[in-house]
Amino acid sequence: MHVWDPHAHYYPWLCDERPIAFRYGDYSKLRRRGSFDFPVLGVAACLRFDREVVADARLWLTAVSMAPVQAEEAERALVGFAQQLEPRVRRIKAVTRMLVEMPERDRALSNASVYLEVLGHVVVAWLWLDQLIVVNSRAGDFYEGKRRAADYFFKWELPGVDAPLDRLDAADTATFEMREAWF
């Protein structure tokens, strides 16, 4: 069942011979077929890597216009932000491997809260990358706010994972070796 049934009800954007001007397009595909046969949302991405670092990106969005739209601003932002994120992801992989291979589980888990905080920051950074793809080059305060918030996060919050990663990578056991009697 379709939301719009041009045979049962009158919809000027679907029924009139000459479609009305509408900011989202002329609904020509729906007028021709009587149904949508394309995905609600789609993203096509082509990434070129240079030694595991995103060197170039091409993004295309569907369902935001009558034809796919290239997300050029998001491409530039994605490459820059991805290049900041990539070394942290690589370090998390190495730290995770080192912690998993530690023979003493208690010692490996002694800094679990720090590890989870670092991981959380990196996940949020990926979520900001997703937001930038969606925002693309749209104008308006709301979209500019998204771009500025992502910029803030990558400049102020993401660099904060480096020192904890250093401590985790060094297998620092200060918390593990702490004794209750010392308080």
N, C-alpha and C positions, 0 to 999 in steps of 0.2 A: 504494500500500500504506500503510495507516495503522499507526501505532505500536500503538494499542490496537484490537483486533478483538473487540468484545463477543460476536460469534457464535462465536468460536473459544476464547476464554478468559473466565474469570469475573473481573470487576473490580467490586467493590461500589459504587464511585462511578458506574459506568455501568449496571450490571445490576439493582441492587436497586430495587424500586418506590419506596421512600421513601429519597431520597439521604441519605447520611451527612453530618453537619456537617463542612465542610471549609473551611479558611481562604481558599482561592482561589475559592470559589463552589461551585455544585451541579452543574456540568457539564450543565445542562439543554439547552443548545444541542447539545452533542455527543450527549446521550442521545436527543434528538429526531431528529437527522439522521444520526447515525453518522459524521459527519465535521465538521471545522472548515471554515467558509466565511468566516472573517474574517481580516484580516491578523495576522501575528505581533506587529507593533508599528506603531503609528501615532500621529502627532502632528498635531493640527489647531491652527493658529495664526491669530489675527486681530490685526493690529497697526494702530494708529491713529497716524499721524505728524503732528507739528506742526512744519513747516519742517524736514523731514528728520531730526527727532528723534523717537524712539519716545515717545509721550505715554501710550499705554495698550496693554495686551496681554491677550489671552484665549487660554489654552492648554487643550487637551483631549487626554488620553492614552487610547489604546485598548490592549487586551491586558494591562492591569494589574488589571483587574477584569472582572466579567461585563458591565458597562456602561461607557461612557466616563466618565472621571473628570476633573473640572476641576482644574487644577494652580494653585490660587490663590496659594500661597506662591511658586511659581516665577514666576508672573505679576508679582508685586511685585518680586521680585529681578531678573527679566529687564528690567523697565522701568528700574530704578535703575542696573543695571550697563550696560545698553545706552546709557543717556544719558551714561555716562562714556566708553564706547568710541566712540560716534559721532563726536565731534570729532576723535579720532585717525585714524579711518578717512578722514574728509574731508581731513585734512591729508596723509595718505599719498597720496591720489589727486592732490592738488595738487602735491606734491613729485615724484611719479612723472611727471606731465605735464611739469613743468619740466625734469626730468632727461632725459626722452626728447627734448625739443625743444632741448637744448643742442647746439650745432654740433660741439663737440669731444668725441668719444666717450671719450677717455682722461680728460679732465677730469670728465665726467659719471660715470664709473665709479671715480673716485679714492676715493670713500667707499662703495663697494658693500658692504663688510662691515658698516658702520654701518646702512645701509639694510636689509640682510637681518636684522640683529638687531632693528631696530624692527618690521619686518614679522613676524618670528617672535613677538615679544611680543604683537602684536595678534591673530595667529592663535591663540595659547594663550589669550588672553582670550575669543575666540569659543568655544573648546573648553570653557572653564569655564562659559560660558553654557549650552552643551549639557548639561554635567553637572548644572547647577541644574534644568534642565527634567526630567531623568530622576529626580533626587532628590525633587523635588516636596515634599510635606510628610511624607515618611516619617520615622519615629522611629528612633533608635538612634545609637550612637556613630559608626558608619561613615558614615551620611548626614550627621550633624552635622559630621563631619570634612570632608566635601566642601564643605558650606556655608561653613565657616570658612576652608578653603584658598582658595576663590573670593574670599571677602571680603579675605583677605590679599593675594592677587594683585592685585585691583583697587585696594587702598589703597597697596601698597608697590611693586609691580613695574610695573604699567601706567603710573603717572605718570613713571617713569624714561624713557619714550620721548619726552617733551616736549623736553628739551634736545637730544638728537640730531636730532629733527625740526627744531628751530630752526637747527641748523648745516647740515643738508641743505637746508632752505628758503632759507638765505642763500647757497647754492652756495659754501660755504667750501672753498677750494682749498689749505689749509695742507698737507695730505698730498701733494697733487699737485706743489706747488712745492718740496717738500723735496729737498735734494740730498745725495748720499752723502758728498761731501767735507765737509759740515758736521758730520759725526760725528767 
